[in-house]
Amino acid sequence: MITITGPQWAQTNTDISGKTVLVIGGGGGVGEGVVRTLLDSGATVVATGRNEDRLNTFAERISNRALHVATLDGLGADLDEKAAALASRFGPFDGVVVSIASWGEQGTKPLLTITDDEWKALVEDNLTAVFRVYRALTPTLAPGGVLLQLNGLSADIPFPGNGVVALGAAAGKSLTRTLAAELDGTGLRVYEVVLGVDRTRARQLAGVDNRRWIDGTEIGSHIAELVAGTSPLTGEVLHYFVDKAVGPVTTPPQF
Ligand SMILES: NC(=O)c1ccc[n+]([C@@H]2O[C@H](COP(=O)([O-])OP(=O)(O)OC[C@H]3O[C@@H](n4cnc5c(N)ncnc54)[C@H](OP(=O)(O)O)[C@@H]3O)[C@@H](O)[C@H]2O)c1
């Protein structure tokens, strides 16, 4: 459980035994930490990615009987069928966490040198995929279920060299907040969680690490509390988890 005492917070365990959470992008850098905490909290977790081999390696590494993996592509023509199959096998879901990201192939090109193809791919991967996942998976939520997008601070601030990624983040934030407003009163809860820089396995393997960065397991603790409905932020749509010392809050950082 996350307890907020003044400006500090502490990560502890929330019991969400009996709950089932689908993590789209669960095999990714942030997703892995989230999955680990949800499993530690007692949930059944279904983690998805697009690549079966990567998912199987991930499942072997986590090695937990409550973890299931499945391929799912937010841009796939078979998305609705796959969503229905997941729902019939594991659902209804108490939580659907969307942790999708794509940096594209363009590197850090300035905005005005982005080609039409690069633009299209980045918008599809970072925005269209999120919209399609929302449309396909919101109906799979249990009453009172949680739909939650993990997003980055480029949703709020300029991101030179990655302008189209930032555009997708800003639009994704708008999309999620609009969906939250449209679903208000249905009992479903929609959250937009904007993250600062995270410690990920891929970064650590590359020798890039900083203890002050947020760990995916800490993000998972916040999500477990939201699924349980015990977080102090349960009634708020927009969360910022940027400063590890402060924890999740509803106000953006001051730059
Ligand atoms: N890493 C950070 O420091 C950081 C900081 C702030 C915010 N965030 C946010 O955290 C979220 C996840 O980022 P990450 O760093 O974990 O990225 P990541 O390591 O690249 O993982 C992204 C995941 O998304 C999946 N994915 C990508 N496109 C997809 C699509 N079209 N359909 C279905 N799944 C798709 C990938 O599947 P495959 O394995 O098949 O590619 C992968 O599992 C993003 O919203 C990002 O903005 C990350």
PDBQT file of the ligand as one rigid body, heavy atoms in Angstrom, charges set to zero:
ROOT
HETATM    1  N1  LIG A 301      10.886   3.970 -19.895  1.00  0.00    +0.000 N 
HETATM    2  C1  LIG A 301      10.709   5.166 -19.317  1.00  0.00    +0.000 C 
HETATM    3  O1  LIG A 301      11.627   5.755 -18.726  1.00  0.00    +0.000 OA
HETATM    4  C2  LIG A 301       9.359   5.825 -19.353  1.00  0.00    +0.000 A 
HETATM    5  C3  LIG A 301       9.254   7.106 -18.804  1.00  0.00    +0.000 A 
HETATM    6  C4  LIG A 301       8.029   7.730 -18.772  1.00  0.00    +0.000 A 
HETATM    7  C5  LIG A 301       6.921   7.085 -19.282  1.00  0.00    +0.000 A 
HETATM    8  N2  LIG A 301       7.039   5.844 -19.835  1.00  0.00    +0.000 N 
HETATM    9  C6  LIG A 301       5.826   5.249 -20.394  1.00  0.00    +0.000 C 
HETATM   10  O2  LIG A 301       5.695   3.885 -20.047  1.00  0.00    +0.000 OA
HETATM   11  C7  LIG A 301       4.996   3.207 -21.102  1.00  0.00    +0.000 C 
HETATM   12  C8  LIG A 301       5.809   1.986 -21.514  1.00  0.00    +0.000 C 
HETATM   13  O3  LIG A 301       7.106   2.377 -21.897  1.00  0.00    +0.000 OA
HETATM   14  P1  LIG A 301       8.342   1.371 -21.856  1.00  0.00    +0.000 P 
HETATM   15  O4  LIG A 301       9.541   2.187 -21.570  1.00  0.00    +0.000 OA
HETATM   16  O5  LIG A 301       8.012   0.219 -21.002  1.00  0.00    +0.000 OA
HETATM   17  O6  LIG A 301       8.410   0.907 -23.391  1.00  0.00    +0.000 OA
HETATM   18  P2  LIG A 301       8.939  -0.477 -23.992  1.00  0.00    +0.000 P 
HETATM   19  O7  LIG A 301       9.961  -1.089 -23.110  1.00  0.00    +0.000 OA
HETATM   20  O8  LIG A 301       9.275  -0.189 -25.403  1.00  0.00    +0.000 OA
HETATM   21  O9  LIG A 301       7.643  -1.423 -23.953  1.00  0.00    +0.000 OA
HETATM   22  C9  LIG A 301       6.556  -1.098 -24.739  1.00  0.00    +0.000 C 
HETATM   23  C10 LIG A 301       5.598  -2.245 -24.785  1.00  0.00    +0.000 C 
HETATM   24  O10 LIG A 301       4.525  -1.855 -25.638  1.00  0.00    +0.000 OA
HETATM   25  C11 LIG A 301       4.271  -2.921 -26.549  1.00  0.00    +0.000 C 
HETATM   26  N3  LIG A 301       3.732  -2.348 -27.784  1.00  0.00    +0.000 N 
HETATM   27  C12 LIG A 301       4.298  -1.420 -28.586  1.00  0.00    +0.000 A 
HETATM   28  N4  LIG A 301       3.487  -1.147 -29.617  1.00  0.00    +0.000 NA
HETATM   29  C13 LIG A 301       2.394  -1.931 -29.452  1.00  0.00    +0.000 A 
HETATM   30  C14 LIG A 301       1.212  -2.113 -30.182  1.00  0.00    +0.000 A 
HETATM   31  N5  LIG A 301       0.981  -1.493 -31.358  1.00  0.00    +0.000 N 
HETATM   32  N6  LIG A 301       0.295  -2.992 -29.725  1.00  0.00    +0.000 NA
HETATM   33  C15 LIG A 301       0.511  -3.678 -28.591  1.00  0.00    +0.000 A 
HETATM   34  N7  LIG A 301       1.612  -3.552 -27.843  1.00  0.00    +0.000 NA
HETATM   35  C16 LIG A 301       2.546  -2.682 -28.278  1.00  0.00    +0.000 A 
HETATM   36  C17 LIG A 301       5.625  -3.577 -26.767  1.00  0.00    +0.000 C 
HETATM   37  O11 LIG A 301       5.456  -4.876 -27.267  1.00  0.00    +0.000 OA
HETATM   38  P3  LIG A 301       6.664  -5.638 -28.037  1.00  0.00    +0.000 P 
HETATM   39  O12 LIG A 301       7.502  -6.240 -26.949  1.00  0.00    +0.000 OA
HETATM   40  O13 LIG A 301       6.027  -6.638 -28.874  1.00  0.00    +0.000 OA
HETATM   41  O14 LIG A 301       7.404  -4.590 -28.808  1.00  0.00    +0.000 OA
HETATM   42  C18 LIG A 301       6.184  -3.529 -25.349  1.00  0.00    +0.000 C 
HETATM   43  O15 LIG A 301       5.695  -4.618 -24.591  1.00  0.00    +0.000 OA
HETATM   44  C19 LIG A 301       4.831   4.221 -22.238  1.00  0.00    +0.000 C 
HETATM   45  O16 LIG A 301       3.556   4.789 -22.194  1.00  0.00    +0.000 OA
HETATM   46  C20 LIG A 301       5.860   5.278 -21.911  1.00  0.00    +0.000 C 
HETATM   47  O17 LIG A 301       5.473   6.563 -22.371  1.00  0.00    +0.000 OA
HETATM   48  C21 LIG A 301       8.236   5.195 -19.882  1.00  0.00    +0.000 A 
ENDROOT
TORSDOF 0
